[in-house]
Amino acid sequence: MFSPEYKKRLLKHCSPTARNLFAAPESSSPSDRFIPCRANNNWETNYSTLTKSNENSSQSKKQRECGESARDSLAYSCLLKNELLGASIEDIKNVSDENKMGYLSNSNRGLFKFQQPSRQDFNDPCPYSLSPITLKSQKLLRSPRKATRKISRIPFKVLDAPELQDDFYLNLVDWSAQNVLAVGLGSCVYLWSACTSQVTRLCDLSSDGNTVTSVSWSERGHQLAVGTHHGYVTVWDVQASKQVNKLNGHSARVGALAWNSDILSSGSRDRLIMQRDTRTPPQTCDRRLEGHRQEVCGLKWSPDNQYLASGGNDNRLYVWNQHAVTPVQSYTEHMAAVKAIAWSPHHHGLLVSGGGTADRCIRFWNTLTGQPMQCVDTGSQVCNLAWSKHSSELVSTHGYSQNQILVWKYPSLTQVAKLTGHSYRVLYLALSPDGEAIVTGAGDETLRFWNVFSKARSQKENKSVLNLYANIR
């Protein structure tokens, strides 16, 4: 290519790399050129040689960016395999969970084919078909799929709630069967009608120098019980806006209330639980339940009205019946105050409770046998719990440190949704009478309404003939 003399002069002014280039043996043909060696390069052109970590990372990234569900992502993956790799996938159900990401990982068939197929491929699209995809892919897209329920991440209504106290041990929000929301704000109780959006003030305790510490509707929604900081409980007829009873007996604030027909249970900082019939004169007290060593902050009656669950600041969860004055069951696994309590309306005897900041756990109990069942660490303070009326799902509200609302599926305990918006602890929770919406309250002095539950009853819910409480005969 170059004359020998010119080559010698050129090498004197070249770098060592260039000298090695010119030192390569010359070919006899003038058309030859230098070709670098690629023997050590790894050409991953086969689909089966791709690592699963790369697939999983790209798949999860795509789901985060596009908001696709796992089923949608799987259907799209199967569609690509049908069109590009010739896979014969007609139904997503045929793809097992362990092979969702590597359906052809053990196949000897590569991505590229360098030979003519020996027989006719009936998966090829018909030349007269109007669809751009193959017949297998058409069947895949027509395969029945379960309609997914989407939960909105933003509330459908926000109301201002000035003077809504940021106190973990109080219960200041409740929703009646008549679709009226009761809220305790400072020394007043306000009623908000979900039908007309009208707001009325039921009572004002400022003349007594008192504040509202708890509110609770009766089962029919015609009476409202109001617990106060001074220790007495008032019962109001909402239609007449008139106080019909005043129950004394507690020596400290009443932070928890629960109705059982006309029987009202109240829990106080004086560590007592009192049960009184609101139809009798206020001087009489039917029962005094003693067992908690600190303030009682949670009370819930079971759906069959046979058992009362109570939680306190002593980290104890007690279950009481209607006959004894001592608890029939005691659970001590929680490491913080137990305010969040809920009985399952779908599983007889199933009780769920949540612990405070030092505990952060939601625990499930079988009160028929007295045995603990499941436990999940939520990572933040559990303030409230409520079951869906139509399916085996429950919602939990949280405080320190994430201030979030979580929807859980039972018994798998998988998170269905995570809702955020409150800037303070979500201390208050109430369920709408139709069972679809919830309202949450926080120290940021707002009430937020969310659609979290489906009204349609779950088809997978088992109807057992052994359930004595499901049928009359």
NULUMZA-24611 format. One line per field, with one value per residue (C-alpha): residue number from 1; residue in three letters; x, y, z negated. Coordinates in pm, 1 decimal, always signed. Each point is the difference from the previous one (the first is absolute). Example, Ala and Ser with C-alpha at 12.3 -4.5 7.8 and 13.67 -1.06 7.14 Angstrom:
! residues 2
k 1|2;
r ALA|SER;
east +1230.0|+137.0;
north -450.0|+344.0;
up -780.0|+66.0;
! end
This chain:
! residues 473
k 1|2|3|4|5|6|7|8|9|10|11|12|13|14|15|16|17|18|19|20|21|22|23|24|25|26|27|28|29|30|31|32|33|34|35|36|37|38|39|40|41|42|43|44|45|46|47|48|49|50|51|52|53|54|55|56|57|58|59|60|61|62|63|64|65|66|67|68|69|70|71|72|73|74|75|76|77|78|79|80|81|82|83|84|85|86|87|88|89|90|91|92|93|94|95|96|97|98|99|100|101|102|103|104|105|106|107|108|109|110|111|112|113|114|115|116|117|118|119|120|121|122|123|124|125|126|127|128|129|130|131|132|133|134|135|136|137|138|139|140|141|142|143|144|145|146|147|148|149|150|151|152|153|154|155|156|157|158|159|160|161|162|163|164|165|166|167|168|169|170|171|172|173|174|175|176|177|178|179|180|181|182|183|184|185|186|187|188|189|190|191|192|193|194|195|196|197|198|199|200|201|202|203|204|205|206|207|208|209|210|211|212|213|214|215|216|217|218|219|220|221|222|223|224|225|226|227|228|229|230|231|232|233|234|235|236|237|238|239|240|241|242|243|244|245|246|247|248|249|250|251|252|253|254|255|256|257|258|259|260|261|262|263|264|265|266|267|268|269|270|271|272|273|274|275|276|277|278|279|280|281|282|283|284|285|286|287|288|289|290|291|292|293|294|295|296|297|298|299|300|301|302|303|304|305|306|307|308|309|310|311|312|313|314|315|316|317|318|319|320|321|322|323|324|325|326|327|328|329|330|331|332|333|334|335|336|337|338|339|340|341|342|343|344|345|346|347|348|349|350|351|352|353|354|355|356|357|358|359|360|361|362|363|364|365|366|367|368|369|370|371|372|373|374|375|376|377|378|379|380|381|382|383|384|385|386|387|388|389|390|391|392|393|394|395|396|397|398|399|400|401|402|403|404|405|406|407|408|409|410|411|412|413|414|415|416|417|418|419|420|421|422|423|424|425|426|427|428|429|430|431|432|433|434|435|436|437|438|439|440|441|442|443|444|445|446|447|448|449|450|451|452|453|454|455|456|457|458|459|460|461|462|463|464|465|466|467|468|469|470|471|472|473;
r MET|PHE|SER|PRO|GLU|TYR|LYS|LYS|ARG|LEU|LEU|LYS|HIS|CYS|SER|PRO|THR|ALA|ARG|ASN|LEU|PHE|ALA|ALA|PRO|GLU|SER|SER|SER|PRO|SER|ASP|ARG|PHE|ILE|PRO|CYS|ARG|ALA|ASN|ASN|ASN|TRP|GLU|THR|ASN|TYR|SER|THR|LEU|THR|LYS|SER|ASN|GLU|ASN|SER|SER|GLN|SER|LYS|LYS|GLN|ARG|GLU|CYS|GLY|GLU|SER|ALA|ARG|ASP|SER|LEU|ALA|TYR|SER|CYS|LEU|LEU|LYS|ASN|GLU|LEU|LEU|GLY|ALA|SER|ILE|GLU|ASP|ILE|LYS|ASN|VAL|SER|ASP|GLU|ASN|LYS|MET|GLY|TYR|LEU|SER|ASN|SER|ASN|ARG|GLY|LEU|PHE|LYS|PHE|GLN|GLN|PRO|SER|ARG|GLN|ASP|PHE|ASN|ASP|PRO|CYS|PRO|TYR|SER|LEU|SER|PRO|ILE|THR|LEU|LYS|SER|GLN|LYS|LEU|LEU|ARG|SER|PRO|ARG|LYS|ALA|THR|ARG|LYS|ILE|SER|ARG|ILE|PRO|PHE|LYS|VAL|LEU|ASP|ALA|PRO|GLU|LEU|GLN|ASP|ASP|PHE|TYR|LEU|ASN|LEU|VAL|ASP|TRP|SER|ALA|GLN|ASN|VAL|LEU|ALA|VAL|GLY|LEU|GLY|SER|CYS|VAL|TYR|LEU|TRP|SER|ALA|CYS|THR|SER|GLN|VAL|THR|ARG|LEU|CYS|ASP|LEU|SER|SER|ASP|GLY|ASN|THR|VAL|THR|SER|VAL|SER|TRP|SER|GLU|ARG|GLY|HIS|GLN|LEU|ALA|VAL|GLY|THR|HIS|HIS|GLY|TYR|VAL|THR|VAL|TRP|ASP|VAL|GLN|ALA|SER|LYS|GLN|VAL|ASN|LYS|LEU|ASN|GLY|HIS|SER|ALA|ARG|VAL|GLY|ALA|LEU|ALA|TRP|ASN|SER|ASP|ILE|LEU|SER|SER|GLY|SER|ARG|ASP|ARG|LEU|ILE|MET|GLN|ARG|ASP|THR|ARG|THR|PRO|PRO|GLN|THR|CYS|ASP|ARG|ARG|LEU|GLU|GLY|HIS|ARG|GLN|GLU|VAL|CYS|GLY|LEU|LYS|TRP|SER|PRO|ASP|ASN|GLN|TYR|LEU|ALA|SER|GLY|GLY|ASN|ASP|ASN|ARG|LEU|TYR|VAL|TRP|ASN|GLN|HIS|ALA|VAL|THR|PRO|VAL|GLN|SER|TYR|THR|GLU|HIS|MET|ALA|ALA|VAL|LYS|ALA|ILE|ALA|TRP|SER|PRO|HIS|HIS|HIS|GLY|LEU|LEU|VAL|SER|GLY|GLY|GLY|THR|ALA|ASP|ARG|CYS|ILE|ARG|PHE|TRP|ASN|THR|LEU|THR|GLY|GLN|PRO|MET|GLN|CYS|VAL|ASP|THR|GLY|SER|GLN|VAL|CYS|ASN|LEU|ALA|TRP|SER|LYS|HIS|SER|SER|GLU|LEU|VAL|SER|THR|HIS|GLY|TYR|SER|GLN|ASN|GLN|ILE|LEU|VAL|TRP|LYS|TYR|PRO|SER|LEU|THR|GLN|VAL|ALA|LYS|LEU|THR|GLY|HIS|SER|TYR|ARG|VAL|LEU|TYR|LEU|ALA|LEU|SER|PRO|ASP|GLY|GLU|ALA|ILE|VAL|THR|GLY|ALA|GLY|ASP|GLU|THR|LEU|ARG|PHE|TRP|ASN|VAL|PHE|SER|LYS|ALA|ARG|SER|GLN|LYS|GLU|ASN|LYS|SER|VAL|LEU|ASN|LEU|TYR|ALA|ASN|ILE|ARG;
east +0.0|+291.4|+356.4|+256.2|+186.3|-316.4|-113.2|+322.0|-27.5|-363.1|+64.3|+246.4|-281.6|-276.8|-119.3|+66.0|-360.2|+32.5|+332.7|-170.4|-264.9|+253.0|+201.2|-283.0|+95.0|-92.0|-234.9|+85.7|-329.0|-17.1|-374.2|+55.3|-62.1|+58.9|-282.3|+5.1|-42.1|-346.0|+58.7|-58.5|-325.4|-324.2|-281.5|-327.4|-236.2|-206.2|-307.8|+67.1|+342.4|-139.3|+35.6|-310.7|+124.9|-3.7|-347.8|-134.6|+150.5|-129.9|-341.2|-36.2|+117.7|-260.6|-273.6|+99.3|+9.5|-310.7|-204.3|-73.4|-126.8|+175.2|-264.1|+21.9|+377.4|-23.9|-251.2|+226.7|+298.5|-191.5|-115.0|+358.5|+108.9|-277.4|+93.0|+379.2|+84.4|-289.2|-126.3|-349.8|-147.4|-377.7|-85.9|+192.9|-122.6|+217.3|+312.4|+111.8|+112.8|+358.8|+32.0|-159.7|+333.2|+174.8|-252.4|+254.0|+304.4|+48.1|-83.9|+264.5|-162.8|+190.1|-112.0|+130.9|-67.0|+235.5|-188.1|-325.2|-276.7|-56.4|-377.8|-271.5|-37.4|-371.3|+70.2|+82.8|-267.4|-242.4|+73.0|-365.9|-17.3|-61.1|+191.2|+376.2|+59.4|-13.5|-293.8|+161.1|+44.5|-359.5|-117.4|+232.9|-150.9|-354.0|+63.3|-224.8|+160.6|-109.9|-97.4|+250.6|-123.6|+184.5|+14.1|+42.5|+309.2|-161.3|-301.7|-328.0|-81.6|+197.3|-163.8|+160.4|-15.3|+137.6|+99.4|+5.3|+226.9|+324.4|-42.5|+54.5|-232.6|-314.5|-274.6|-153.8|-150.8|-290.6|-237.5|-361.1|-234.4|-200.8|+302.8|+83.4|+357.1|+62.7|+323.6|+122.3|+182.3|+124.7|-300.0|-261.1|-152.8|-86.9|-217.2|+62.3|-261.4|+153.7|-327.1|-46.4|+350.5|-174.7|+194.5|-173.1|+135.3|-147.8|+145.9|+250.7|+177.6|+199.9|-226.7|+103.9|+369.4|-14.8|+121.3|-119.9|+215.6|-209.8|-313.1|-193.4|-325.5|-259.6|-66.2|-309.6|+163.7|-266.5|+207.0|+353.2|+215.1|+254.8|+287.3|+153.8|+323.8|-173.3|-100.6|-374.7|-175.6|-297.9|-251.4|-172.9|-311.3|+124.1|-340.7|-112.4|+352.4|-69.0|+203.8|-191.6|+244.0|+310.8|+208.5|+241.6|+241.8|+339.6|+254.4|+208.3|-50.2|-200.6|+195.3|-183.0|-369.4|-181.7|-371.8|-171.0|-366.2|-101.6|+301.3|+281.7|+354.6|+248.2|+373.6|+187.5|+340.0|-104.7|+60.2|-366.6|-250.5|-361.5|-306.1|-331.8|-347.2|-85.3|-372.2|+41.6|+56.5|+356.0|+75.3|+20.0|+305.0|-54.3|+359.8|+350.1|+276.8|+338.9|+312.7|+200.7|+285.2|+4.8|-235.9|-255.5|+23.9|-177.3|-340.0|-181.3|-293.6|+2.2|-249.7|-218.2|+7.1|+129.0|+354.6|+162.4|+365.6|+190.8|+347.3|+199.8|+317.6|+128.8|+63.6|-278.6|-285.2|-290.0|-315.3|-305.7|-331.8|-337.9|+4.4|+338.4|+167.6|+346.6|+141.5|-48.7|+303.9|+315.8|+260.2|+333.6|+204.6|-24.2|+291.0|-189.6|-346.0|-286.9|-253.5|-75.2|-250.2|-237.7|-211.8|-30.6|-357.3|+94.3|+190.8|-169.6|+224.8|+277.2|+136.4|+269.6|+192.6|+280.9|+274.9|+147.3|+336.8|+214.0|-190.0|-114.3|-157.8|-344.8|-88.0|-283.6|-159.4|-231.4|-225.4|-175.0|+319.1|+188.0|+298.3|+199.6|-5.0|+186.0|+212.6|+128.7|+243.9|-130.8|+302.1|-202.3|-243.4|-337.8|-280.6|-318.1|-129.6|-323.9|-127.4|-181.3|-367.0|+3.4|+337.5|+287.5|+194.8|+88.4|+139.1|+251.8|+103.9|+344.6|+186.8|+370.8|+172.1|-168.2|-353.3|-145.8|-315.5|+40.9|-255.5|+71.3|-136.0|-67.0|+131.3|+293.1|+69.5|+110.1|-29.3|-274.7|+62.7|+206.3|-158.6|+182.6|-105.0|-17.6|+295.9|-69.1|-85.8|-319.2|-163.1|-367.6|-185.3|-365.7|-172.2|-293.0|-334.3|+15.8|+345.7|+171.3|+162.5|+196.8|+71.8|+328.9|+94.3|+338.5|+170.8|+35.2|-365.8|-140.9|-249.5|+68.4|-245.3|+131.5|-163.1|+187.9|-242.8|-210.7|-371.5|-23.4|+40.8|+305.9|-73.3|+281.6|-155.4|-77.5|-347.1|+43.1|-295.8|+186.7|-38.5|-281.8|-35.8|-60.8|-337.0|-302.6|-35.1;
north +0.0|+235.3|+5.0|-131.3|+331.7|+202.6|-253.0|+33.1|+379.4|-21.1|-238.3|+239.8|+252.4|-247.9|-118.8|-358.0|-94.3|+112.7|-183.8|-325.3|+67.6|+42.2|-293.1|-241.2|-239.0|+128.8|-195.4|-91.2|+150.7|+381.6|-11.1|-150.2|+225.0|-19.8|-185.2|+10.1|-325.2|-51.5|-347.5|+104.2|+188.6|-154.6|+30.0|-65.2|-33.5|-289.1|+83.1|-281.1|+141.4|+321.2|+14.0|+5.1|+294.7|+218.8|-119.9|+58.7|+347.3|+109.1|-153.0|+170.8|+329.7|-24.8|-73.6|+299.9|+237.4|-119.4|-106.3|-341.4|-278.4|-335.1|-166.1|+266.7|-29.9|-378.8|+21.5|+240.2|-229.0|-303.0|+199.3|+89.6|-362.9|-110.2|+251.7|-3.3|-347.8|-202.1|-109.8|-149.5|+172.5|+25.8|+63.8|+173.2|-259.6|-260.1|+193.6|-101.2|+256.3|-122.6|+28.3|+341.3|+163.2|-285.6|-192.5|-126.4|-10.6|-374.2|+2.8|-75.2|+230.9|+324.0|+347.8|-17.1|-276.7|-53.6|-279.2|-48.1|-163.3|-360.4|+14.5|+258.0|+205.4|+25.3|+276.8|+233.9|+260.4|-75.9|+211.2|+106.1|+86.3|+360.3|-43.8|+68.3|-268.6|-378.7|-220.9|-105.4|+362.0|+76.8|-280.4|+130.9|+347.1|-143.4|-219.6|+97.7|+221.7|+107.9|+363.0|+179.5|+243.1|+328.9|+204.4|+372.4|+136.7|+337.9|+74.4|+86.4|+259.5|+202.0|+190.6|+242.3|-106.2|+282.0|-93.9|-371.5|-125.2|-182.9|-253.2|-371.9|-107.9|+178.6|-108.8|+312.5|-118.5|-239.3|-64.9|-98.4|-238.4|+308.8|+124.8|+278.9|+66.7|+110.1|+183.7|+130.7|+331.6|+155.6|+47.3|-48.4|-291.5|+62.4|-210.7|-16.0|-157.8|-196.0|+32.0|+376.4|+115.8|+200.4|+70.5|+47.9|+46.1|-250.8|+117.9|+239.1|-80.2|+320.7|+140.9|-290.0|+41.4|-348.8|-160.0|-289.8|-313.8|-261.8|-40.3|-314.7|-59.8|-253.6|-290.6|+158.8|+342.8|+190.7|+62.2|+128.6|-58.0|+268.7|-63.9|+296.4|+98.9|+34.8|-366.2|+4.4|-123.7|+169.8|-167.9|+214.6|-42.6|+127.5|+61.7|+219.3|+136.5|-75.2|-162.7|-302.5|-141.1|+87.6|-285.8|+66.3|-238.8|+51.6|+215.4|+81.6|+60.5|-249.8|-83.1|-311.0|-80.6|-303.6|-77.5|-338.5|+64.7|+235.0|-92.7|+255.4|-99.0|+272.6|-17.4|+264.8|+114.0|-116.9|-356.8|-100.2|-127.7|+75.9|-153.6|+179.9|-23.6|+338.2|-61.8|-15.0|+290.8|+132.1|-76.0|-375.3|-177.9|-349.7|-128.3|+116.5|-187.2|+26.4|-144.8|+265.5|+165.5|+314.8|+202.4|-189.2|+135.4|-263.0|-173.2|-217.9|-240.9|-317.0|-24.0|-242.8|+237.4|-277.3|+118.9|+334.8|+59.8|+270.5|+142.3|+219.2|+196.2|-293.8|-190.1|-244.4|-131.8|-148.8|-182.5|+15.1|-181.6|+120.2|-201.6|+32.1|+314.0|-135.8|-49.7|-344.5|+44.1|+206.7|+66.8|+153.3|-24.9|+370.4|+221.4|+331.9|+145.8|-185.7|+243.5|-157.5|-286.3|-159.2|-316.4|-175.0|-11.9|-291.3|-237.0|-85.5|+64.6|+173.6|+307.1|+234.7|+257.1|+248.7|+132.7|+344.4|+149.7|-251.6|-295.7|+93.6|-344.5|-116.4|-326.9|-244.4|-209.7|-299.9|+77.3|-337.1|-180.4|+287.5|-49.2|+263.5|-34.3|+235.8|+307.0|+265.4|+282.1|+318.5|+215.0|+277.0|+66.3|-173.0|+243.4|-161.1|-316.7|-70.8|-298.3|+23.2|-94.2|-185.6|-175.5|-134.0|+323.5|+248.2|+351.0|+131.7|+356.9|+86.9|+268.1|+28.2|+6.8|-48.7|+143.9|-237.6|-200.7|-364.7|-240.3|-368.8|-322.9|-278.3|-264.5|+57.6|+339.1|+152.0|+375.2|+96.2|+374.8|+260.7|+343.8|+311.4|+361.1|+79.8|+192.5|-111.1|-331.5|-155.3|-40.0|-31.0|-237.3|-70.7|-223.5|+117.8|-180.0|-149.4|-142.4|+159.2|+316.3|+95.8|+333.1|+71.2|+281.3|+126.5|+271.9|+201.8|+95.4|-161.3|-277.4|-196.3|-233.8|-300.7|-271.0|-312.9|-294.3|-168.2|-31.7|-334.6|-297.0|-213.0|-312.7|-191.5|+34.9|-347.0|-77.5|-276.7|-204.1|-38.2|+370.5|+1.7|+376.9|+16.9|-179.9|-29.1|-372.3;
up +0.0|-86.8|+127.5|-253.2|-27.5|-56.3|-259.3|-202.1|-9.1|-101.9|-291.9|-159.2|-65.6|-99.1|-342.0|-118.6|+77.3|+357.1|+33.7|-102.8|+260.6|+279.4|-132.2|+87.1|+277.6|+340.5|+214.8|+352.2|+115.7|+8.2|-85.2|-349.3|-302.7|-375.3|-185.7|-382.9|-194.1|-156.7|-137.2|-363.2|+61.6|-134.8|+252.0|-187.2|+290.4|-134.9|-208.5|-245.9|-91.2|-142.2|-375.6|-214.7|-202.3|+306.0|+90.6|-349.0|-28.8|+338.3|-71.7|-338.7|+147.2|+274.1|-252.3|-211.4|+295.8|+182.0|-303.8|+148.5|-218.9|-20.4|+217.1|+269.9|+5.6|+26.0|+287.1|+187.3|-55.9|+132.2|+301.4|+89.0|-36.7|+234.0|+267.0|-24.8|-125.8|+138.7|-340.9|-0.3|-306.2|+17.8|-366.4|-275.3|-249.9|+172.2|-93.1|-347.4|-252.6|-3.8|+379.6|+44.8|+73.5|+173.9|+199.9|+255.6|-226.5|+53.1|+367.2|+259.8|+246.1|+56.2|+85.7|+359.6|+256.1|+293.8|+172.5|+177.5|-210.7|+97.3|-31.8|+13.9|-316.9|-71.2|-251.5|+288.1|+71.0|+278.1|+309.6|+4.8|-371.8|-98.2|-325.8|-3.4|-263.9|+14.2|-91.5|-328.6|-102.2|+90.2|-230.0|-269.5|+15.5|+1.7|-305.0|-292.9|-256.8|-343.7|-24.7|-219.3|-263.8|+6.4|-318.2|+43.9|-171.4|-62.5|-224.9|+170.7|-268.2|-255.3|-286.2|-242.0|-364.9|-217.4|-355.7|+79.2|-276.5|+74.3|-283.3|+58.1|-284.8|+120.7|+241.0|+151.0|+332.1|+66.3|+294.7|-67.0|+175.4|+104.5|+200.5|-244.4|-113.8|-360.0|-82.4|-333.5|+46.1|-320.2|-227.3|+275.5|+191.3|+364.2|+229.6|+375.6|+225.6|+287.7|+192.6|-19.0|-112.3|-272.1|-320.3|-336.4|-350.9|-241.4|-332.3|-154.2|-328.3|-25.7|-272.7|-221.6|+88.2|+150.1|+324.9|+212.0|-22.9|+184.4|+212.6|+94.7|+188.2|-107.6|+235.1|+155.3|+19.6|-192.3|-315.6|-49.1|-309.1|-85.9|-240.3|-178.7|-166.3|-338.9|+1.6|+67.7|+313.4|+161.6|+231.6|+262.1|+209.8|+334.8|+157.5|-289.1|-72.7|-365.7|-275.2|-127.5|-254.4|-197.1|-135.4|-286.8|-165.0|+157.6|-180.0|+311.0|+370.6|+205.3|+317.3|+126.1|+53.4|+144.8|+41.4|-37.7|+76.9|-286.2|-215.0|+11.4|-98.2|-89.7|-63.3|-192.9|-119.2|-346.8|+138.3|-35.9|+255.8|-84.1|+163.9|-43.9|+147.5|+148.1|-61.6|-379.4|-239.2|+15.4|-364.9|+54.1|+142.5|+131.6|+7.7|-85.2|+180.8|-168.4|+157.5|+180.4|-186.3|+211.9|+218.4|+207.7|+356.3|+215.6|-25.7|+256.8|-25.6|+209.4|+289.9|-197.3|-303.4|-226.2|-70.4|-69.6|+95.0|-185.3|+50.0|-231.2|-49.7|-207.8|+329.5|-85.6|+212.1|-197.6|+110.3|-230.3|+12.8|-126.3|-322.6|-171.7|-132.4|+76.1|+349.8|+152.2|+224.3|-35.1|+268.9|-97.3|+320.2|+88.4|-108.3|+5.6|-57.6|+167.3|+143.8|+340.2|-41.8|+254.3|+15.5|+335.0|+135.8|+229.4|-231.9|-327.8|-298.7|+196.1|-178.3|+130.1|-202.9|+59.4|-223.8|-47.8|+89.0|-188.8|+147.3|+355.8|+51.8|+110.0|-172.9|+66.1|-275.1|+0.7|-294.9|+34.0|-102.6|-160.7|+229.4|+190.7|+377.4|+232.6|-53.6|+240.2|-78.3|+162.9|-78.7|-166.0|-282.1|+52.0|-86.2|+136.9|+164.3|+188.5|+199.6|+330.6|-21.3|+332.8|+32.8|-208.2|+7.6|-269.3|-18.8|-250.7|-75.1|-130.2|-186.3|-70.9|+225.6|+338.3|-58.4|+258.9|+67.5|+101.7|+148.4|-68.3|+144.5|-249.4|-58.0|+237.4|-167.7|+330.0|+38.6|+243.1|-18.2|-179.9|-42.4|-113.0|-40.9|-370.1|-137.9|-359.8|-161.8|+138.6|-340.7|+95.4|+232.4|+77.4|+255.7|+211.7|-45.0|+350.8|-72.9|+300.1|-135.0|-307.3|-164.0|-173.0|-233.3|-112.3|-198.5|+319.2|-66.8|+313.8|+69.1|+316.2|+172.0|+197.6|+212.5|-106.0|-11.5|+265.2|-58.9|+181.6|-230.2|+68.2|+206.0|-170.4|-344.0|-129.9|-131.3|-254.2|-122.9|-330.9|-75.8|-255.1|+20.0|+375.1|+13.4|-227.0|+71.8;
! end
